[in-house]
């Protein structure tokens, strides 16, 4: 009987050791460049969301920009009215993006978490009285495959009196939806 108990005890301990040493498979996103990377995942379940990929495409925009009143003339310009209803975001490789805003384009970089950086660059924008060179810069974030936001600053010089340019800047918050 003691021999049977010893045998049973040895078999039980062996089974516990074998069962506890087996690694459990954890399904999830195993791509460390994905927005939803799971460090504990051991098996890729196809759920990885790559910010660069979901940023691309046609986005509906809802701008909330500052208005600008031209000194001396008193005319108010709404940048909201100058922006299109949609923008087209295209990939250029290496996490670089081309963002087409109406008839102009700005370049940006997106990181693995969906953060977008638009470095200062000059674009041509018609604010109601012919094209103007305007510097644009800012940042944004792609939250999901269908939502995001951008905060851009538009800086420019306007000459209401020849030879006396006035430097101005307007802030613009833009909601993105697909």
C-alpha positions as CSV (number, residue, x, y, z in Angstrom):
1,X,0.0,0.0,0.0
2,X,2.8,2.4,0.8
3,X,4.5,1.5,-2.5
4,X,1.2,2.3,-4.3
5,X,0.9,5.7,-2.5
6,X,4.5,6.5,-3.4
7,X,3.9,5.6,-7.0
8,X,0.7,7.7,-7.1
9,X,2.5,10.6,-5.5
10,X,5.4,10.5,-8.0
11,X,2.9,10.3,-11.0
12,X,0.9,13.2,-9.6
13,X,4.0,15.4,-9.1
14,X,5.2,14.5,-12.6
15,X,1.8,15.5,-14.1
16,X,1.7,18.8,-12.2
17,X,5.3,19.6,-13.4
18,X,4.4,18.7,-17.1
19,X,1.2,20.7,-17.1
20,X,2.7,23.8,-15.4
21,X,5.7,23.9,-17.7
22,X,3.5,24.1,-20.8
23,X,3.3,27.6,-22.2
24,X,-0.2,28.9,-22.9
25,X,-0.7,30.4,-26.3
26,X,-1.9,34.0,-26.2
27,X,-3.6,35.3,-29.4
28,X,-3.1,39.0,-30.3
29,X,-1.0,41.4,-32.3
30,X,2.6,40.5,-32.4
31,X,3.8,43.3,-34.6
32,X,5.8,45.8,-32.5
33,X,5.1,48.5,-35.0
34,X,1.3,48.2,-34.6
35,X,-0.9,50.6,-32.7
36,X,-2.4,47.7,-30.8
37,X,0.8,45.7,-30.2
38,X,0.5,43.1,-27.3
39,X,3.8,42.2,-25.8
40,X,2.4,39.1,-24.2
41,X,0.9,37.7,-27.4
42,X,2.6,34.6,-28.7
43,X,0.4,34.0,-31.7
44,X,-0.6,36.7,-34.3
45,X,-4.3,36.7,-34.7
46,X,-4.4,39.1,-37.6
47,X,-5.7,42.0,-35.5
48,X,-2.7,44.3,-35.9
49,X,-3.5,48.0,-36.8
50,X,-0.7,49.8,-38.6
51,X,-1.1,53.6,-38.2
52,X,0.5,54.3,-41.6
53,X,-2.0,52.1,-43.4
54,X,-5.2,53.4,-41.7
55,X,-4.1,57.0,-42.1
56,X,-4.3,56.7,-45.9
57,X,-7.4,57.4,-47.8
58,X,-10.2,60.0,-48.2
59,X,-11.1,61.8,-44.9
60,X,-14.1,64.1,-44.3
61,X,-12.9,67.1,-42.4
62,X,-14.6,69.5,-40.0
63,X,-12.4,72.5,-39.6
64,X,-12.6,74.9,-36.6
65,X,-10.3,77.7,-37.7
66,X,-9.8,81.2,-36.4
67,X,-11.2,84.0,-38.6
68,X,-8.9,86.8,-39.8
69,X,-10.0,90.4,-40.2
70,X,-7.7,92.3,-42.6
71,X,-6.5,95.6,-40.9
72,X,-7.5,98.8,-42.6
73,X,-9.9,97.1,-45.1
74,X,-11.9,95.4,-42.4
75,X,-12.7,92.3,-44.5
76,X,-13.0,89.1,-42.5
77,X,-11.7,85.9,-44.0
78,X,-12.8,82.5,-42.7
79,X,-10.3,79.8,-43.3
80,X,-13.1,77.3,-42.6
81,X,-14.7,78.5,-45.9
82,X,-11.4,78.1,-47.8
83,X,-10.7,74.4,-46.8
84,X,-12.4,71.6,-48.8
85,X,-14.9,69.1,-47.3
86,X,-12.5,66.2,-47.8
87,X,-8.7,65.6,-47.8
88,X,-6.8,62.8,-49.5
89,X,-4.0,61.2,-47.5
90,X,-1.5,59.1,-49.5
91,X,1.5,57.1,-48.4
92,X,5.0,57.8,-49.7
93,X,6.8,55.0,-47.9
94,X,8.9,55.1,-44.7
95,X,5.9,56.5,-42.7
96,X,5.8,59.6,-44.9
97,X,2.4,61.0,-45.9
98,X,1.2,63.3,-48.6
99,X,-1.9,65.2,-47.4
100,X,-3.8,66.8,-50.3
101,X,-5.9,69.8,-49.0
102,X,-7.8,71.1,-51.9
103,X,-5.4,72.2,-54.7
104,X,-2.3,72.0,-52.4
105,X,-0.4,69.4,-50.6
106,X,1.5,69.2,-47.3
107,X,3.9,66.5,-46.2
108,X,3.8,64.7,-42.9
109,X,5.3,61.8,-41.0
110,X,3.3,59.4,-38.9
111,X,4.8,57.3,-36.1
112,X,3.7,53.8,-34.9
113,X,1.2,55.2,-32.4
114,X,-0.6,57.3,-35.1
115,X,0.9,60.7,-34.2
116,X,1.4,62.9,-37.3
117,X,3.9,65.7,-37.5
118,X,3.7,68.3,-40.3
119,X,7.0,70.3,-40.4
120,X,6.9,73.9,-41.4
121,X,6.4,74.2,-45.2
122,X,5.2,76.8,-47.6
123,X,2.0,76.2,-49.6
124,X,-0.1,78.4,-51.9
125,X,-3.6,79.0,-50.7
126,X,-6.3,81.3,-52.2
127,X,-7.9,83.1,-49.3
128,X,-10.4,85.0,-51.4
129,X,-8.2,87.5,-53.3
130,X,-5.7,85.4,-55.2
131,X,-3.1,82.8,-54.2
132,X,-0.9,83.6,-51.2
133,X,2.3,81.9,-49.9
134,X,1.4,80.5,-46.5
135,X,3.5,78.6,-44.1
136,X,1.8,75.6,-42.5
137,X,2.9,73.4,-39.6
138,X,1.4,71.3,-36.9
139,X,0.5,67.9,-35.6
140,X,-2.3,65.4,-35.3
141,X,-3.2,61.9,-34.4
142,X,-5.1,59.0,-36.1
143,X,-7.1,57.5,-33.2
144,X,-8.8,54.7,-35.1
145,X,-9.3,53.6,-38.7
146,X,-12.1,56.1,-38.9
147,X,-11.3,59.0,-36.6
148,X,-8.5,61.5,-36.1
149,X,-7.6,65.2,-35.7
150,X,-5.1,67.7,-36.9
151,X,-4.0,71.0,-35.3
152,X,-2.4,73.3,-37.9
153,X,-1.0,76.8,-37.8
154,X,-1.2,78.9,-41.0
155,X,1.3,81.8,-41.0
156,X,1.5,84.5,-43.6
157,X,2.3,88.1,-44.4
158,X,-0.3,90.5,-45.8
159,X,0.4,93.9,-47.2
160,X,-2.5,96.3,-46.6
161,X,-0.1,99.2,-47.2
162,X,2.6,98.6,-49.8
163,X,6.0,98.1,-48.2
164,X,4.6,97.5,-44.7
165,X,3.8,93.7,-44.4
166,X,1.9,92.5,-41.4
167,X,2.8,89.0,-40.1
168,X,-0.2,86.9,-39.0
169,X,-1.0,83.4,-38.0
170,X,-4.2,81.4,-37.7
171,X,-4.8,78.3,-35.7
172,X,-7.0,75.6,-37.1
173,X,-8.3,72.4,-35.4
174,X,-9.6,69.8,-37.8
175,X,-11.6,66.7,-37.0
176,X,-11.1,63.8,-39.4
177,X,-13.7,61.1,-40.1
178,X,-14.0,58.3,-42.7
